[in-house]
């Protein structure tokens, strides 16, 4: 028997090895092994089992790393497809299927002394012990209630006794203390059971479509439901259908901020199987990620909830994959393999015979087009649950507002007065700003100099707490100057705004308000998301200020006001998707208001009030926006009416990068098929980042796979300078 192995560091070469007789019964496709490559031992993955080998001399596999294969054959095939489609090395795609915490072997299981009852304790025994040794009786009651083993330290804490009490019980033959594996559970709290809600007529119709898809999978469901229409209830019932038929379920969420609320809702609904729910996202510790993944791999987990990379969770017998907020850009991976988890969900469901539900109040144009052309089945939820009205959206034209207000020009008078009114009634407000940091930049009023990063073509961001300027691309930092670095004039001021500055202004205007800020800078601690959202849910926060992470999926019935501080951010950038992203963001943020018994109100502050994205969002007119945007996309051949790829070249010597980009462009044009359009080698919109100069070559055509193959074959014929790096992005979401 022989094995074809993909070593992790062998430039994508597949090598054949003999399987030692001692390994034949346990090795298989997806097994991780150690193999000799020249003079080194490398870790690799078994890609194929062979009955014969064409080579005369074949070396043996040195070591089998795991008792059973770590990568399921179906996921290995998915990785092979991904390498081909997204134009990346096969080993890169295979490595992405296994979390680092599992792959590199640095993290192992956690062992701890646990205590359990040897035999059931009768009431008579417990009563007798209570009279003679009340502390021992208390210790036993904890174990009786637990109905299973507990870590000794946990049991002692719950009983209010020392560890020695359990050792005494062990001597008396009532308990046994033994070393065992302890799971690191990131969500160990127990939730009270939550009953199913009564479906309205639209939800009932949606469930008919879901059941049909689960019986006869093949056509993805696009669940288009306005904010607050009860999409999550459909997800929960779809999962119950899968579980009742002995299958498993995978739920993808776009932001880590969604996870605590999502986990609570799912564990409450599936209270009978809370230990069979696994959670995967980047804010878990390595140990937690290791244990949650193994919980899925060994079949203990039946439901998986997680962010983008959870699409590779090793679930077997998949019944349904749910992609919540399917339009979200965070489903697209920035590094190779640059996959889109939404598209991978559709592919995986198709290959494994599972239903797939893509849910959103603002579907992306590609999914909407697929629904309009019959590739997806469109299921609508047009009304909010209990016929609640959509929030009233008021557009505040900042051009007409006084810039000398006590709010410092950040909050216009209508918005600040509305917040004051909500606080007086004990209601909560959410303020949204799609930017982090105290201010955007520091600018000199005398000479116009803007403090810029020496290594990136962007201005530095001022952070008030640290009194420093920081580059949010490369991390370069320096002390904030007291005068202009160029002309030495002291008239250097802050231009723009960020969440820290808005927070400071809010504290001045509303000194009695309880204010919390939720952005990437303030949410660095592991449990910060959960704690902040928990406090907001309990009414301990009056105003929640945040960036993109508060825009989607959060459900707080006492929120009656949402303020969008500057709707223009992100609208005026060199990217054909800018209008779509702005419309989606405004609609999603507005959807956080009025989800309870009280009506909601939204204030949108903008310098461009008549922008189509803002006006369509104001009127909750998704159909109108889609029609206009589709017309624009079709006119210029943008997705979904054409396919795109973007090749980005970067290096420290600008001339070398520019020459390489132009050479690549010429080669691509010479090899391009009919219907393909290849762009020139031009500077990227973000021309310099982290000391690297960046150039781009765009590719347009009718098939992403053909664009990928053209890029791969052309790059293989070119010898790039060693200091020029190339990244190929198929179906790019951002063009910066």
Helices and strands as residue ranges (DSSP letters): E 2-7, E 14-18, G 21-23, E 32-37, E 40-50, E 61-64, H 73-85, H 90-97, H 100-103, E 110-117, H 123-132, H 134-146, E 150-151, H 152-159, H 163-171, E 175-182, H 201-215, E 221-225, H 231-244, E 248-252, H 256-269, G 271-276, E 277-280, H 286-297, E 303-306, G 308-312, E 318-324, G 329-331, H 341-352, E 355-360, H 365-372, E 377-381, G 385-387, E 392-397, G 398-400, H 413-424, E 428-432, E 441-444, E 461-463, E 468-470, E 477-479, E 492-495, H 499-509, E 515-518, H 528-537, E 543-546, G 548-550, E 559-564, H 578-590, E 601-606, H 612-618, H 622-636, E 643-651, H 654-671, E 677-678, E 682-689, E 692-701, H 704-717, E 725-730
